[in-house]
Amino acid sequence: MAAIKAVNSKAEVARAQAALSVNICAARGLQDVLRTNLGPKGTMKMLVSGAGDIKLTKDGNVLLQEMQIQHPTASLIAKVATAQDDVTGDGTTSNVLIIGELLKQADLYISEGLHPRIITEGFEAAKIKALEVLEEVKVTKEMKRKVLLDVARTSLRTKVHAELADVLTEAVVDSVLAVRRPGYPIDLFMVEIMEMKHKLGTDTKLIQGLVLDHGARHPDMKKRVEDAFILICNVSLEYEKTEVSSGFFYKTAEEKEKLVKAERKFIEDRVQKIIDLKDKVCAQSNKGFVIINQKGIDPFSLDTLAKHGIVALRRAKRRNMERLSLACGGMAVNSFEDLTVDCLGHAGLVYEYTLGEEKFTFIEECVNPHSVTLLVRGPNKHTLTQIKDAIRDGLRAIKNAIEDGCMVPGAGAIEVAMAEALVTYKNSIKGRARLGVQAFADALLIIPKVLAQNAGYDPQETLVKVQAEHVESKQLVGIDLNTGEPMVAADAGVWDNYCVKKQLLHSCTVIATNILLVDEIMRAGMSSLKG
Amino acid sequence: MAGGAREVLTLQLGHFAGFVGAHWWNQQDAALGRATDAKESPGELCPDVLYRTGRTLHGQDTYTPRLILMDLKGGVLSSDGVWRVKSIPNGKGSPPLTTATTPKPLIPTEASIRVWSDFLRVHLHPRSICMIQKYNHDGEAGRLEAFGQGESVLKEPKYQEELEDRLHFYVEECDYLQGFQILCDLHDGFSGVGAKAAELLQDEYSGRGIITWGLLPGPYHRGEAQRNIYRLLNTAFGLVHLAAHSSLVCPLSLGGSLGLRPEPPVNFPYLHYDATLPFHCSAILATALDTVTVPYRLCSSPVSMVHLADMLSFCGKKVVTAGATIPFPLAPGQSLPDSLMQFGGATPWTPLSACGEPSGTRCFAQSVVLRGIDRACHSQLTPGTPPPSSLHACTTGEEVLAQYLQQQQPRVMSSSHLLLTPYRVAPPYPHLFSSCSPQGMVLDGSPKGAAVESIPVFGALCSSSSLHQTLEALARDLTKLDLRRWASFMDAGVEHDDVAELLQELQSLAQCYHAGDSLVD
């Protein structure tokens, strides 16, 4: 009889062995769900929501977020894994696999009577050693475009099929290189991801500029402007009541007309200022002139602007304002008082594209843009979301690589190397804690094993070959998933993020330790608030 | 400005809001279908205010509500497990849904209605529906229960961006956007969603009207202590935050009070309804809503949202109460003055804002709408006989109404509108009427066989001193709470200081409605 029962008779309790087995069961269950999704050869999961929406994915993070996980332990692991994604943008599936495997290995020893505390001590020691190995083998390189392509490809191939991954790789790397400015941290927010339900996934491309999902609202405005000045502003060009409540008083209809006119005059003046500027800068040339306004523009103003050959877009999204000025140059204007040529940006080509009732405005051929757009195309909704998720991860992977300044070889090479080092290290540890180190080493090997398994090879056979090759060549050897043979990961251009692996080691050890040390589970909460 | 409708964007946040919204859109749809019959006078209400024309990928024209709705995972699924909100609009040009040509969908029986999409008859634009996948509509765990949870939903970049994108889609195409109406559940976490959404709108679209309808479903039982406390907290937080960020807030409920102590639901003399059924409650609330929102939906000389809000909310009285007489009791052969006289001195409408009886309270400003009155009924003056009352002496219906309000509440800023268009009660509107003719005339004795088609409705928005009591009571209930017991509410992102601040704001809001300090009295 658990003590808590005396206090709260409704409490549900599981103790010692039972608690441990509940936890391990959950961890392994989750591992079983996700193991088939690991790696470039992993399979997909189809998620069907209650409303019938379909999502095809093999991104561990997406899976964990969309699956309704009821089991408390499983949801704890899922939270850790998704936290991993929040921090590094990758490694969710590996995280779940390693936690599951750590618990499985520990379970073997615990069933033989070893106290969980001793195993966790072993884990702790093993983690420190593994991190040392990681430091040793990491490869510091200058992040050239070619290297980044390798990193991006490794990450993207695990999310989408190879052909698409190659298209995305280039786009993603070029976009990060475009928004990178020396001396500033990389702001991935400056890469706009715009989706268009149109054509094929492989038509996804990088636009050196911006794509806005609205068009000019006047039939007379040009659909295509070349060599255009861009005025970015946040000034209302519509007749509206002032923000302070006011009204005007009039006696006759004419008087009212006059008052309304006077109010309009205010707006007309603003429009006139734009037209003056346009006449000034485009006087001799046949350059175009485009206004992108964050506030509204009413039909009268649109009409006047159209008459003067100005293309006007209203109600641009706030988050695009900063991007616009980074892409086209110039600056966002908040009042027309001191309007000069310096405020204007420039774009080589501005054109409108209509798709059903949706309009897209492409602002392209910007000179040296610091903000770019990844235009995601796909024939249907689930392809779009799949590509979008993949792109986000790809962007993160490149950002990580640039910020780390180093990478580690992928394809299971790093795990094999760590396991190898740990087995040697084990002998220097006294007492039963070395069993923990051994368990840790075995657990890490789950990654190469599952990689091989998902590619259709025998996990043991492949692993043994790789380990043998590793010992022999003293190089970092991973699995070539196309042949099932060992390969030198670095030569094949398979690179993983350093920070992902580091984070992985830390978080897996911590959570596995925590779960192992649980000896009682009580369910006696008052509220279902946090599930 | 002349020409072009003054567009309104509707936001529907929450499940009960979905119920009210579904009835409201069904009503708009019925009115649209009717407009093509040409039997009636050309519409007084402009459908373009609420609807937008669009075009599908295949070039079909569509006419769909300008609406963004948010609900939780599992909330839009109809109870038989089939996704029934047709998000691909049908293309019949505008106006689209003539009831005659569309095969009538099976009208679900009252017992089978569990979620609002069961009886929604309008096609929605694919951009309208925004599901919050993070929380479940049903079940034990993972529900959106607390204000803080709701707020944090819209703090997440994912949902914020999604909402912004949708807003942008609808707003960008509006030429003369007048504002936003938010239908928002107050009793659960959606009060937080609403508060955050209103804040976002206020930030982004300053100068536009934001009118918020805080909805509360049927009565609560004392037994469910936790839900009751949560409801109280959510309502209080919701009201105060919504009042801060919108132009006007009006709680709408059939319950007797907002506080902890349950009061019996309000009573309508000519209606039989089941207060425990959200289907019934929402129908009544939608009727009231459709009536009191008339001023900003008129075709000719509309009162814009901003003006309406300005008129009602002077001196910071941003919370208003609603009331409605459903149906407006007009016996056959009676004239408008006659039926108005039968109310005597009492306030004619049933309160719908859970603020207690309006009698004996002071009204600061009001906007009143009477609809569905035939022009012939306006006055029947037999020449030669002296008019029985000053009301009978007026020549037009508008004057009668204005005169009546003047008598009822002298020295009160009133605005009144009189419409011919009645409220349509075509199915799936529930059968609530006991003794009405098909045109909604009140008959004595047992009901006839014919189904009621439309009813006259008398609705009002008032800034009333009864809010003083209500808000004070709400603050009092809150002070009595031992917040440490409700730690889970606090965990969701509300701090103790927030509660203290909330109390102060509630009290200062209540002060605005203090009847005694007025200069007029």
Interface residues (C-beta under 8 A of the other chain):
Chain A: S49 G50 A51 G52 E66 Q68 Q70 D213 H214 R217 S236 E238 Y239 E240 K241 T242 E243 S245 G296 D298 P299 R314 R315 K317 R318 R319 L355 G356 E357 M526 S527 S528 L529 K530 G531
Chain B: M1 G4 G54 R55 T56 L57 K73 G74 V76 L77 W83 M131 Q133 N136 E140 A141 G142 R143 E145 A146 E161 E164 D165 H168 F169 V171 E172 E173 C174 D175 Y176 L177 E204 S206 G207 Q226 S304 V306 D310 S488 F489 D491 A492
